[in-house]
């Protein structure tokens, strides 16, 4: 079975995007790992009927993720 590598994309203080890749247990889907390990934080309502959500993993703000059999280039 091929390894499953997930890459989290982080937003830095300077506005840059950094990435961190690691292998997750084979058999686990990327979506289920993400939903079990990345916290969703809801902030104040900005506009009528809209909410702003942030995602956080180990104290870092996550802006997205990539999942596959190899780290992204």
C-alpha positions in Angstrom: 0.0 0.0 0.0 1.4 3.4 -0.9 2.0 6.0 1.8 -0.5 8.8 2.2 1.2 12.2 2.6 -0.8 15.2 3.8 0.6 18.7 3.4 -0.9 21.5 5.4 -0.7 25.1 4.1 -0.1 27.7 6.8 -0.4 31.5 6.6 2.6 33.3 8.2 2.6 36.7 9.9 4.1 38.3 6.7 1.3 37.0 4.6 3.3 34.2 3.0 2.1 30.6 2.7 4.4 27.9 4.2 3.8 24.1 4.0 4.5 21.2 6.2 4.2 17.6 4.9 4.0 14.3 6.9 2.7 10.8 6.4 -0.6 9.7 7.9 -1.7 6.1 8.7 -2.4 4.3 5.5 -6.1 3.4 5.3 -7.1 6.8 6.7 -8.6 9.2 4.2 -7.3 12.7 3.9 -10.7 14.2 4.5 -11.3 12.2 7.7 -7.8 13.0 9.1 -8.3 16.7 8.4 -11.7 16.8 10.1 -10.5 14.9 13.1 -7.2 16.9 13.6 -7.8 20.4 12.4 -9.9 22.6 14.7 -12.5 24.9 13.2 -12.7 28.2 15.0 -15.7 30.5 14.4 -15.1 34.2 14.8 -17.5 37.1 15.1 -20.1 37.7 12.5 -18.7 40.2 10.0 -21.8 40.8 7.8 -25.4 40.0 8.2 -26.0 36.2 7.9 -22.3 35.4 7.3 -19.6 34.0 9.7 -15.9 33.9 9.4 -14.2 30.5 10.1 -10.5 29.8 10.8 -8.9 26.4 10.8 -6.0 25.6 13.2 -3.6 22.8 13.7 -1.0 22.8 16.6 -1.5 26.5 17.1 -1.0 27.5 13.4 -3.7 28.9 11.1 -4.3 26.4 8.3 -5.5 27.9 5.0 -5.7 24.6 3.0 -4.3 21.1 2.5 -3.0 18.8 -0.2 -3.1 15.1 0.0 -1.5 12.4 -2.2 1.2 9.7 -2.5 4.1 12.1 -2.7 4.9 15.5 -1.2 3.9 18.5 -3.5 6.7 20.0 -5.5 
